[in-house]
Amino acid sequence: MLYLLLKSLHIFGFTAWFSGLFYLGRIFVYHKEAIEQEENSSTNYSLMETRAYKIICNPAMIITWTCGLAMLYNNGLEWLNANPWMYQKLVLLIALTLYHISLKRTINRLQEAAEKANSFQYRLLNELPTLFLLSIVLLAVFKNGLNTLIAGVCIICFGGILYAITKWYKAYRENNAAS
């Protein structure tokens, strides 16, 4: 019963965490566009970024890690050693956590208007959680049956598709803005 509760909270946590990361990335895009267009709404975006990071992302990340590690502890070391996919998942989660932490620096740079990246680069940055989510879900569903090489190639191709769509959308917006 405890394991199912932990698993439920873990699912809730990572759903909220990814929602927060997607939302935060979108705010970065709008914030940078406001700075580029010299709008005065930049302060509102800073407030939204800080709140999303502190109120949504941080607690959700803590719930995800706490419940996930508790499930690992409950399963034991033998289970972990019999499931190498979990090591890959943990590496991805560490990378996602580092990405999460780096967003705080981005928030600070945007608040100081010292950020060099443009809104297109933020659109691309906003797609990173999508690639993390796809990778982690594939590992969690297929477990030891996942061919990591094929999955990696597919994820890279999917990332290329996301890049192409983002590039197309940028051109589409620029063409419609001109008309």
C-alpha positions as CSV (number, residue, x, y, z in Angstrom):
1,M,0.0,0.0,0.0
2,L,2.8,2.4,0.9
3,Y,4.6,1.6,-2.4
4,L,1.4,2.5,-4.4
5,L,1.1,5.8,-2.4
6,L,4.7,6.6,-3.2
7,K,4.2,5.8,-6.8
8,S,1.1,8.0,-7.0
9,L,2.8,10.9,-5.5
10,H,5.8,10.3,-7.7
11,I,3.6,10.5,-10.8
12,F,1.9,13.6,-9.4
13,G,5.3,15.2,-8.7
14,F,6.8,14.6,-12.1
15,T,3.6,15.7,-13.8
16,A,3.7,19.0,-11.9
17,W,7.4,19.4,-12.4
18,F,7.3,19.0,-16.1
19,S,4.2,21.3,-16.2
20,G,6.2,23.9,-14.4
21,L,9.2,23.5,-16.6
22,F,7.1,23.9,-19.8
23,Y,5.3,26.9,-18.3
24,L,8.6,28.5,-17.2
25,G,10.1,28.1,-20.6
26,R,7.2,29.7,-22.3
27,I,7.4,32.7,-19.9
28,F,11.1,33.1,-20.8
29,V,10.1,33.4,-24.5
30,Y,7.5,36.1,-23.7
31,H,9.8,37.9,-21.3
32,K,12.6,38.0,-23.8
33,E,10.2,39.2,-26.5
34,A,9.0,42.0,-24.2
35,I,12.6,43.0,-23.6
36,E,13.4,43.0,-27.3
37,Q,10.3,45.1,-28.0
38,E,11.2,47.4,-25.0
39,E,7.9,46.8,-23.3
40,N,7.4,47.7,-19.7
41,S,5.7,44.4,-18.8
42,S,9.1,42.8,-18.1
43,T,8.6,43.1,-14.3
44,N,5.4,41.0,-14.6
45,Y,7.3,38.2,-16.3
46,S,10.0,38.3,-13.7
47,L,7.3,37.8,-11.0
48,M,5.7,35.0,-12.9
49,E,9.0,33.3,-13.5
50,T,10.0,33.5,-9.9
51,R,6.7,32.2,-8.7
52,A,6.6,29.3,-11.2
53,Y,10.1,28.3,-10.2
54,K,9.6,28.5,-6.4
55,I,5.9,27.5,-6.1
56,I,5.6,24.9,-8.9
57,C,9.0,23.6,-10.0
58,N,10.9,23.3,-6.8
59,P,8.3,21.6,-4.7
60,A,7.3,19.2,-7.6
61,M,11.0,18.3,-8.1
62,I,11.4,17.6,-4.4
63,I,8.2,15.4,-4.4
64,T,9.5,13.5,-7.5
65,W,12.9,12.8,-6.1
66,T,11.7,12.0,-2.6
67,C,9.1,9.5,-3.7
68,G,11.3,8.0,-6.4
69,L,14.2,7.5,-4.0
70,A,11.8,6.0,-1.4
71,M,10.5,3.5,-4.0
72,L,14.1,2.6,-4.9
73,Y,14.8,2.1,-1.2
74,N,11.7,0.0,-0.8
75,N,12.6,-2.2,-3.8
76,G,16.2,-2.8,-2.5
77,L,19.6,-3.0,-4.0
78,E,19.0,-6.3,-5.7
79,W,16.1,-4.9,-7.6
80,L,18.2,-1.9,-8.7
81,N,21.0,-4.1,-9.9
82,A,18.6,-6.3,-11.8
83,N,17.2,-3.2,-13.6
84,P,19.9,-1.3,-15.4
85,W,17.3,0.9,-17.1
86,M,16.9,2.6,-13.7
87,Y,20.5,3.8,-13.8
88,Q,19.9,5.4,-17.1
89,K,16.7,7.0,-15.8
90,L,18.7,8.3,-12.8
91,V,21.3,9.9,-15.1
92,L,18.5,11.6,-17.1
93,L,16.9,12.8,-13.8
94,I,20.3,14.2,-12.6
95,A,20.6,16.0,-16.0
96,L,17.0,17.3,-15.7
97,T,17.7,18.5,-12.2
98,L,20.8,20.4,-13.5
99,Y,18.7,21.9,-16.2
100,H,16.1,22.9,-13.6
101,I,18.8,24.5,-11.5
102,S,20.2,26.4,-14.5
103,L,16.8,28.0,-15.0
104,K,17.3,30.0,-11.8
105,R,20.3,31.6,-13.4
106,T,18.3,32.4,-16.5
107,I,15.6,34.0,-14.3
108,N,18.2,36.2,-12.7
109,R,19.8,37.2,-16.0
110,L,16.4,38.1,-17.5
111,Q,15.5,40.2,-14.4
112,E,18.8,42.1,-14.9
113,A,18.2,42.3,-18.7
114,A,21.7,40.8,-19.0
115,E,20.5,37.7,-21.0
116,K,22.1,37.4,-24.4
117,A,19.9,34.7,-25.8
118,N,17.1,35.7,-28.1
119,S,13.5,34.5,-28.0
120,F,14.1,31.8,-30.6
121,Q,16.8,30.3,-28.4
122,Y,14.3,30.3,-25.6
123,R,11.8,28.5,-27.8
124,L,14.4,25.8,-28.4
125,L,15.3,25.7,-24.6
126,N,11.6,25.2,-24.0
127,E,11.7,21.9,-26.0
128,L,14.4,20.4,-23.8
129,P,12.0,19.1,-21.2
130,T,10.0,17.4,-24.0
131,L,13.1,15.4,-24.9
132,F,13.8,14.6,-21.2
133,L,10.1,13.5,-20.7
134,L,10.1,11.3,-23.8
135,S,13.4,9.6,-22.8
136,I,12.3,9.0,-19.2
137,V,8.9,7.7,-20.2
138,L,10.4,5.3,-22.8
139,L,12.7,3.9,-20.1
140,A,9.9,3.6,-17.5
141,V,7.6,1.8,-19.9
142,F,10.0,-0.5,-21.8
143,K,12.4,-0.9,-18.9
144,N,15.2,-3.4,-19.7
145,G,13.5,-4.1,-23.1
146,L,14.5,-0.7,-24.5
147,N,17.2,-0.7,-27.1
148,T,19.1,2.4,-25.9
149,L,20.8,3.0,-29.2
150,I,17.6,2.9,-31.2
151,A,15.8,5.0,-28.6
152,G,18.6,7.5,-28.6
153,V,18.6,7.9,-32.4
154,C,14.8,8.3,-32.4
155,I,15.0,10.9,-29.6
156,I,17.7,12.8,-31.6
157,C,15.5,12.6,-34.7
158,F,12.5,13.8,-32.7
159,G,14.6,16.7,-31.4
160,G,15.5,17.5,-35.0
161,I,11.8,17.6,-35.9
162,L,11.1,19.9,-33.0
163,Y,13.9,22.2,-34.1
164,A,12.6,22.2,-37.7
165,I,9.0,23.0,-36.4
166,T,10.4,25.8,-34.2
167,K,12.4,27.2,-37.1
168,W,9.3,27.1,-39.4
169,Y,7.2,28.7,-36.7
170,K,9.7,31.5,-36.4
171,A,9.6,32.2,-40.1
172,Y,5.8,32.0,-40.1
173,R,5.5,34.5,-37.4
174,E,8.0,36.9,-39.0
175,N,6.2,36.6,-42.4
176,N,2.8,37.3,-40.7
177,A,4.2,40.2,-38.7
178,A,5.5,41.8,-41.9
179,S,2.0,41.6,-43.6
